[in-house]
């Protein structure tokens, strides 16, 4: 009976640990993401002042490893129940760190957010990650 109890507890622990690993890979909002090979940080941000919003994307590659970085930055507006791209910008080059920041005058009465599609290259090996900012209401 004692061995059966130990076996059941062991199986339960294995199942719980496996579930947290799976959910971390599937649901990044839980704060658990797979390790990136070509970059260490990727972020999207948004701020506003008056009727203008500033969208920002950032990627930091791995020093001595990353050969190129790129960002495709989108400003999105929440309209009719979905997020719609209202403007976008790109930046790329042979640097380890890349920041792209753009300001745009927008219509008040809507929610806005930034989507940053960031890529880090090691020679021809491309690793892409998409980040979203929080949303702001104007």
Buried (B, 14 or more C-beta within 10 A) or exposed (E): EEEEEEEEEEEEEEEEEEEEEEEBEEEBEEEEEEEBEBBBEBBBBBBBEEEEBBBBBBBBBBEEBBBBBBBBBBBBBBEEEEBEEBBBBEBBEEBBBBBBBBBBEBEEEBEBBBBBBBBBBBEEEEBBBBBBBEBBEB
